[in-house]
Amino acid sequence: MPRHRLPQLTTTCRSPDLAPTLARPWFSPRPHLGENQAYNGIMTARPTTIADFPPAIIENLSEARRVHVFTGAGMSAESGLETYRNDKTGLWENVDPQAMASIDAWARDPEPMWAWYLWRAHVAEEAQPNAGHIALAEWEQLCDSMLVTTQNIDNLHERAGSQHIAHLHGSLFAWRCSICGRPYRIMELPTQPAARLTPPECPLCHNPVRPGVVWFGESLPQREWELAEQWMMIADVVVVVGTSGVVYPAAALPRIAYECGTPIIEISPAATDLTPLATVSWATTAARGLPELVAKVQESRG
């Protein structure tokens, strides 16, 4: 049983006087501020180590009751899973996304896609949660409640011990019928990649079973989206980890927290499209930064 329950959600910001104008499709990013310049009473900084974090941010992190973590492919990079948009090793550098991640491609010829996603599931299953995944699960035990909203389709957050997770882009391990939506269980994953494999039939309606991921041209799951959107409004702090911030509509979520005046901590080796929104942008990786961050929270709490 989960140790903590998620709180009852509202549709208003934690600070009513900073409520965002949610009717706007996107939000305008904060103007660039140099190091150690104040914005809304909170220091904007680009620290190189945890020791360089503004004291006000450390205090906010240690006192936060509701923590919302927003993760992308960089979260799992140190577990050996490829990111999508690295210019040298990114997944989309070797595979045409429209050929392997669109509903139209599936309708034309599902066999190459089925083989590719089975292999990706095998690779994800062989990977292990890294120190960043484990640190988030430990942090969840320190605060009243935490939600991890992830764009990743692996199951590393769950395997690390995080209990409340919203998968915006679905999961490699949630197979279902492509027509009736009946869940389907894959008993065994391949141990070698293949060019083509035939999807099994749904036992109910005999249509092909598909991966439970969100493809180009499909809507995000409504429940997960609404949960993530509401948590961007109510969280005491938002931590953004390993996402480029270029895939919409998911990339719009941290902008809600920004408009609510919520402190945003970004952890990314390089600047992203979300960096201008961050209160603190720390140039480090998930597996290096998150354990240090959580250790600092534990130390501050005594």
For each residue, the residues with C-beta under 8 A, 3 or more apart:
1:
2: 5 163 164
3: 140 141 163
4: 140 143 144 145 146 163 164
5: 2 145
6: 9 145 147 164
7: 66 144 145 234
8:
9: 6 227 230 231 234
10: 230 233 234
11: 230 233
12: 16 19 233
13: 16 18 19 20 233 234 259 260 261 262
14: 66 233 234 235 236 260 262
15: 18 19 260 261 262
16: 12 13 19
17:
18: 13 15 259 260 261
19: 12 13 15 16 259 260
20: 13 24 27 233 256 259 260
21: 24 259
22: 256
23:
24: 20 21 27
25: 252
26: 252 255
27: 20 24 252 255 256 258 259
28:
29: 255 258 276 277
30: 33 39 44 258 276 277
31: 276
32: 276
33: 30 37 39 44
34: 37
35: 44 45 46
36: 43 44 45 54
37: 33 34 43 44
38: 41 42 43 44
39: 30 33 42 43 44 279
40: 261
41: 38 56
42: 38 39 54 56 57 60 263 279
43: 36 37 38 39 54 56 57 279 280
44: 30 33 35 36 37 38 39 278 279 280
45: 35 36 52 53 54 57 279 280 281
46: 35 280 281 282 283
47: 50 51 52 53 280 282
48: 52 283
49: 52
50: 47 53 282 289 292 293 296
51: 47
52: 45 47 48 49
53: 45 47 50 57 58 280 282 296
54: 36 42 43 45 57 58 280
55: 58 59
56: 41 42 43 59 60
57: 42 43 45 53 54 60 61 263 265 279 280
58: 53 54 55 61 62 296 297 300
59: 55 56 62 63 300
60: 42 56 57 63 64 236 237 263
61: 57 58 64 237 265 293 296 297 300
62: 58 59 296 297 300 301
63: 59 60 236
64: 60 61 67 143 235 236 237
65: 143 144 145 236
66: 7 14 143 144 145 146 231 234 235 236
67: 64 139 140 143 145 146 147 235 236 237 239
68: 146 147 149 228 231 232 235 237 238 239 257
69: 136 146 147 148 149 238 239 240 241
70: 149 150 228 238 239 240 241 243 253 254
71: 74 75 148 149 150 151 152 157 240 241 242 243 286
72: 75 150 151 152 241 242 243 244
73: 76 77 81 82 83 84 85 91 151 152 242 243
74: 71 77 83 241 242 243 244 268 269 285 286
75: 71 72 132 133 150 152 156 241 242 243 286
76: 73 79 81 127 130 133 152 154 156 242
77: 73 74 80 81 82 83 242 285 286
78: 130 131 132 285 286 287
79: 76 127 128 129 130 133 154 156
80: 77 123 127
81: 73 76 77 123 124 127 152 154 156
82: 73 77 86 89 90 91
83: 73 74 77 86 89 90 91 242
84: 73 90 91 92 244
85: 73 90 92 244 246
86: 82 83 89 90 93
87: 90 93
88: 93
89: 82 83 86 93
90: 82 83 84 85 86 87 93 94
91: 73 82 83 84 94 95
92: 84 85 95 97
93: 86 87 88 89 90
94: 90 91
95: 91 92 99 100 116
96: 99 100
97: 92 100 101 102 216
98: 101 102 104 105 216
99: 95 96 102 105 112 113
100: 95 96 97 105 112 113 116
101: 97 98 105 213 215 216
102: 97 98 99 105 106 215 216 217
103: 106 107 215 216 217 218
104: 98 107 108 217
105: 98 99 100 101 102 108 109 113
106: 102 103 109 110 113 178 210 215
107: 103 104 110
108: 104 105
109: 105 106 112 113
110: 106 107 113 114 178 199 208 210
111: 114 115 196 197 198 199
112: 99 100 109 115 116 195 196
113: 99 100 105 106 109 110 116 117 211
114: 110 111 117 118 196 197 198 199 208 210 211
115: 111 112 118 119 190 193 194 195 196 197
116: 95 100 112 113 119 120 193
117: 113 114 120 121 172 211 213
118: 114 115 121 122 186 189 190 194 197
119: 115 116 122 123 190 193 194
120: 116 117 123 124 172
121: 117 118 124 125 172 173 186 189 211
122: 118 119 125 126 189 190 191
123: 80 81 119 120 126 127
124: 81 120 121 127 153 154 155 156 172 173
125: 121 122 155 189
126: 122 123
127: 76 79 80 81 123 124 154 156
128: 79 156 159
129: 79 133 134 156 157 159 160
130: 76 78 79 133 134 156 286 287
131: 78 134 135 287 288 290 291
132: 75 78 135 136 241 285 286 287 288 289 290 291
133: 75 76 79 129 130 136 137 156 157 159 160 162 286
134: 129 130 131 137 138 160 161 291
135: 131 132 138 139 290 291 293 294
136: 69 132 133 139 140 146 148 157 160 162 290 294
137: 133 134 140 141 157 160 161 162 163
138: 134 135 141 142 161 294
139: 67 135 136 142 143 146 290 293 294 297
140: 3 4 67 136 137 143 146 161 162 163 164
141: 3 137 138
142: 138 139 294 297 298 301
143: 4 64 65 66 67 139 140 146
144: 4 7 65 66
145: 4 5 6 7 65 66 67 164
146: 4 66 67 68 69 136 139 140 143 162 164
147: 6 67 68 69 164 165 166 227 228 231 235
148: 69 71 136 157 162 164 165 166
149: 68 69 70 71 165 166 168 224 227 228 231 253
150: 70 71 72 75 157 165 166 167 168
151: 71 72 73 168 169 243 247 250
152: 71 72 73 75 76 81 156 157 167 169
153: 124 167 169 170 171 172 213
154: 76 79 81 124 127 171 172
155: 124 125 158 159 171 172 173
156: 75 76 79 81 124 127 128 129 130 133 152 159 160
157: 71 129 133 136 137 148 150 152 160 162 165
158: 155 161 162 165
159: 128 129 133 155 156
160: 129 133 134 136 137 156 157
161: 134 137 138 140 158
162: 133 136 137 140 146 148 157 158 165
163: 2 3 4 137 140
164: 2 4 6 140 145 146 147 148
165: 147 148 149 150 157 158 162
166: 147 148 149 150 224 227 228 231
167: 150 152 153 170 171 174 221 224
168: 149 150 151 214 220 221 224 225 228 250
169: 151 152 153 213 214 220 250
170: 153 167 174 211 212 213 214 221
171: 153 154 155 167 174 212 213
172: 117 120 121 124 153 154 155 211 212 213
173: 121 124 155 212
174: 167 170 171 183 212
175: 183 184 185 186 209 210 211 212
176: 181 182 183 184 209 210 212
177: 180 181 182 184 202 204 205 207 208 209 210
178: 106 110 199 202 207 208 209 210
179: 202 205 207
180: 177 202 204 205 207
181: 176 177
182: 176 177 202 203 204 205
183: 174 175 176
184: 175 176 177 200 202 209
185: 175
186: 118 121 175 189
187:
188:
189: 118 121 122 125 186
190: 115 118 119 122 193 194 197
191: 122
192:
193: 115 116 119 190
194: 115 118 119 190 197
195: 112 115
196: 111 112 114 115
197: 111 114 115 118 190 194
198: 111 114
199: 110 111 114 178 208 209 210
200: 184 208 209
201: 206 207 208 209
202: 177 178 179 180 182 184 205 206 207 208 209
203: 182 206
204: 177 180 182
205: 177 179 180 182 202
206: 201 202 203
207: 177 178 179 180 201 202
208: 110 114 177 178 199 200 201 202
209: 175 176 177 178 184 199 200 201 202
210: 106 110 114 175 176 177 178 199
211: 113 114 117 121 170 172 175
212: 170 171 172 173 174 175 176
213: 101 117 153 169 170 171 172
214: 168 169 170 218 219 220 221
215: 101 102 103 106 218
216: 97 98 101 102 103
217: 102 103 104
218: 103 214 215
219: 214 222
220: 168 169 214 224 225 249 250
221: 167 168 170 214 224 225
222: 219 225 226
223: 226 227
224: 149 166 167 168 220 221 227 228
225: 168 220 221 222 228 229 249
226: 222 223 229 230
227: 9 147 149 166 223 224 230 231
228: 68 70 147 149 166 168 224 225 231 232 253
229: 225 226 232 233 253 256
230: 9 10 11 226 227 233 234
231: 9 66 68 147 149 166 227 228 234 235
232: 68 228 229 235 238 253 254 256 257 260 262
233: 10 11 12 13 14 20 229 230 256 257 260
234: 7 9 10 13 14 66 230 231
235: 14 64 66 67 68 147 231 232 238 257 262
236: 14 60 63 64 65 66 67 262 263
237: 60 61 64 67 68 262 263 264 265
238: 68 69 70 232 235 254 257 262 263 264 265
239: 67 68 69 70 264 265 266 267 293
240: 69 70 71 243 245 254 264 265 266 267 268 274 278
241: 69 70 71 72 74 75 132 266 267 268 286 289 290
242: 71 72 73 74 75 76 77 83 267 268 285 286
243: 70 71 72 73 74 75 151 240 247 250 251 268 272 274
244: 72 74 84 85 247 272 273
245: 240 251 254 272 273 274 275
246: 85 251 272 273
247: 151 243 244 250 251
248: 251 252
249: 220 225 252 253
250: 151 168 169 220 243 247 253
251: 243 245 246 247 248 254 255 273 274
252: 25 26 27 248 249 255 256
253: 70 149 228 229 232 249 250 256 257
254: 70 232 238 240 245 251 257 258 264 274 277
255: 26 27 29 251 252 258 259 277
256: 20 22 27 229 232 233 252 253 259 260
257: 68 232 233 235 238 253 254 260 262 264
258: 27 29 30 254 255 261 262 264 277
259: 13 18 19 20 21 27 255 256
260: 13 14 15 18 19 20 232 233 256 257
261: 13 15 18 40 258
262: 13 14 15 232 235 236 237 238 257 258
263: 42 57 60 236 237 238 279 280
264: 237 238 239 240 254 257 258 274 277 278 279 280
265: 57 61 237 238 239 240 278 279 280 282 293
266: 239 240 241 272 274 275 277 278 280 281 282
267: 239 240 241 242 282 284 285 286 289 290 293
268: 74 240 241 242 243 271 272 275 281 282 283
269: 74 283 284 285
270: 283
271: 268 275 281 283
272: 243 244 245 246 266 268 275
273: 244 245 246 251 276
274: 240 243 245 251 254 264 266 277 278
275: 245 266 268 271 272 278 281
276: 29 30 31 32 273
277: 29 30 254 255 258 264 266 274
278: 44 240 264 265 266 274 275 281
279: 39 42 43 44 45 57 263 264 265
280: 43 44 45 46 47 53 54 57 263 264 265 266
281: 45 46 266 268 271 275 278
282: 46 47 50 53 265 266 267 268 289
283: 46 48 268 269 270 271
284: 267 269 288 289
285: 74 77 78 132 242 267 269 288 289
286: 71 74 75 77 78 130 132 133 241 242 267 289 290
287: 78 130 131 132 290 291
288: 131 132 284 285 291 292
289: 50 132 241 267 282 284 285 286 292 293
290: 131 132 135 136 139 241 267 286 287 293 294
291: 131 132 134 135 287 288 294 295
292: 50 288 289 295 296
293: 50 61 135 139 239 265 267 289 290 296 297
294: 135 136 138 139 142 290 291 297 298
295: 291 292 298 299
296: 50 53 58 61 62 292 293 299 300
297: 58 61 62 139 142 293 294 300 301
298: 142 294 295 301
299: 295 296 302
300: 58 59 61 62 296 297
301: 62 142 297 298
302: 299
